Amino acid sequence: MKKHGFILLMALGISCATTEKSGLLPEDKLIVTRKYVGNFVDYIHAKPLNFGDPHLIWIKTTNDTTYGKISAYSKKCDFRAGDRIYIRRIYSSPEVFGNWEYQIENDSSVFYRVNQYQYDNKVLVQNWF
């Protein structure tokens, strides 16, 4: 009986011991999926330079000094002046490995897929999270 009690006590002690959190990203960084980037001001459409290249829009917000102009794939932009604009990251895993996809959106149902690299200030979108 003493042997079983000792084993039970050891198992309880091990299960209550503090453990070091491991992982590639801190836990709080995984939770943030939507970030406010300012109110919509204006946009500029950039035609493709070569046949087959995508159409881009450059979106200017009130926080332009922090984020620069945000590029997204589209021919036109349906945001209205003053709309609160957010960057959302979505984890997609079509098969074995997944990746983060980014979109720019307002509070209603308008959203566009964001170009990964922001040429204005040479920052990757993933660095904003």
N, C-alpha and C positions, 0 to 999 in steps of 0.2 A: 504494500500500500504506500509506503514511504517513497518507493521508486516512482510510482505513478504520479504522486503529488509533486515530486521534484521535477519530473518531465513537464507536467502541466504548468508549474511555476516558471520554468525556463521558457516554454513556448509563449506564455503570457508576457514575459519580460522582453523577449525578442520582438514580438509583434508590436509592442508599445514603444520600442526604441525609435529615436529620431533617425530619419534617413535623409541623405543628401538628394535634392532634386536634380535629376539629370535630364538632358534633352538639348536640342539644338537652339531652341528659342525659349526665353523666359515665358512662363505661363501667361502673364498679363499681355504680352505681345500677340498671342494667339487669339485672345478674346476680342481685341479691337478689330472690327471689320468695316467700320464706316467712320470717315473722318471729315469734319467740316473744313472746307477750303475757301470759304468766302461767299459773298453774294454775287450773282451773275451781273456783269457789266455789258460785255459785248463779245462778238466772235468775228473771226476772219476765216474765210474758206481758202484753202491752198489747193490748187489744182495739181494733179499728178504730173511729175516731170516726164515720166516715161510711160508708154502704153503698158497697162497691167498693174501699175502702182496704185495704191489706194488714195482716195480723196481724204483729206484731213481738214479738221476745223481746229483753230487755235482759240481757246476759250479764255477770256480775261475775267478775273474776279476781283473783288475788293481787297483780297489778300495777295495781290499780284507780286508784291515785293518779297513775300515768303516763298510762294510756289511758282512764280513765273506764269507764262501762258501755258495752259494745259492742252495737249493735243489729243484729239479723239478721232476715230474713224467715222466720217459722215460727209455728206455734201452740204447739209444745212443744219442749223441748230434751232430747236424749238423751245429753248429756255427763254423765260421772260425776264426783263430787267428787274432786279431785286430778288429773284429766286435764290433761296439758300441752296448752295451747291456742295455736294459731298463726293468724296472718292470712296468707293466700296471695293473691298477685295473679297473675292469668292474663291474658295478652294475647289478645284475640279479634279476629279480622278477618274478619267474615262476607262482606264484599265488598271495596271499595276501601280504605276507611279503617277502622282498628281502634281499640279502646279497652281500658282496663284494667278488669277485673272483679275483685272482691274476695270472698273467702269465709273464714269462720272454721272451723277444723277441729281435730281432735285427732290423735293418732298412729294411730288406727285409721281406720275408714272413715266416721266421722260428720262431716258438714260442712253449713254453711248459707251462703247468699248474704248478704253484709253490706250493710246500708243505707249509702250513701255518706257521709252526714252524721251525725256523732255529736253529738246534741243536749246531752249532759251537759256536755261541755267545749268545744263549738263548734269542733271540729277535723274536717277532712275526712280520710277514711281514707287517701287517697293521700299525705298529709303524713307518715305514719308510716314511709314507705320512703325 
